[in-house]
Amino acid sequence: MEQKIERYIDNTLDNIAPQIYLFNTILGIVLILLGITFIIKRSSTKNLKTIGLVCVGVGAVAIVSGLVQM
């Protein structure tokens, strides 16, 4: 019974893997655009620029990860 469940989960994840990688890449692009928006936006707080830099960094890692896994 346990092996049947494991096979079912493995087959399901194998079937949706390409969509997950594509979603990862798209999410990375969105994060980079959001980060650039935060960096460019005129604000008196330094926190917004830091959040923007973090978004750009995480977005770049997400894009690279998605492309490598494809």
SVG drawing of the C-alpha trace seen along z (x, -y; Angstrom):
<svg xmlns="http://www.w3.org/2000/svg" viewBox="-2 -61 23 63">
<polyline fill="none" stroke="black" stroke-width="0.4" points="0.0,0.0 2.8,-2.4 4.6,-1.7 1.4,-2.5 1.1,-5.8 4.7,-6.6 4.4,-5.7 1.2,-7.8 3.0,-10.8 6.0,-10.3 4.0,-10.1 1.9,-13.1 5.0,-15.2 6.7,-14.0 3.7,-15.1 3.5,-18.6 7.3,-19.3 7.6,-21.3 4.8,-23.6 6.5,-24.1 9.8,-25.1 8.0,-27.5 6.1,-29.0 9.4,-29.4 10.9,-31.4 7.8,-33.6 7.8,-34.3 11.5,-35.3 10.7,-37.8 7.9,-39.3 10.1,-39.6 12.8,-41.3 10.3,-43.8 8.9,-44.4 12.3,-44.9 13.3,-47.4 10.1,-49.3 11.0,-49.5 14.5,-50.6 13.4,-53.3 10.5,-54.6 11.5,-57.8 11.1,-57.2 12.6,-58.7 13.1,-55.3 16.1,-53.1 14.0,-50.0 12.2,-50.2 15.5,-50.0 16.7,-47.1 13.5,-45.2 13.9,-46.0 17.5,-44.6 16.3,-41.5 13.5,-41.0 15.9,-41.4 18.3,-38.9 15.6,-36.3 14.1,-36.8 17.5,-36.2 18.0,-33.1 14.5,-31.9 15.2,-32.4 18.5,-30.7 17.0,-27.8 14.1,-27.4 16.3,-27.5 18.8,-25.0 16.0,-22.5 14.5,-22.7"/>
</svg>
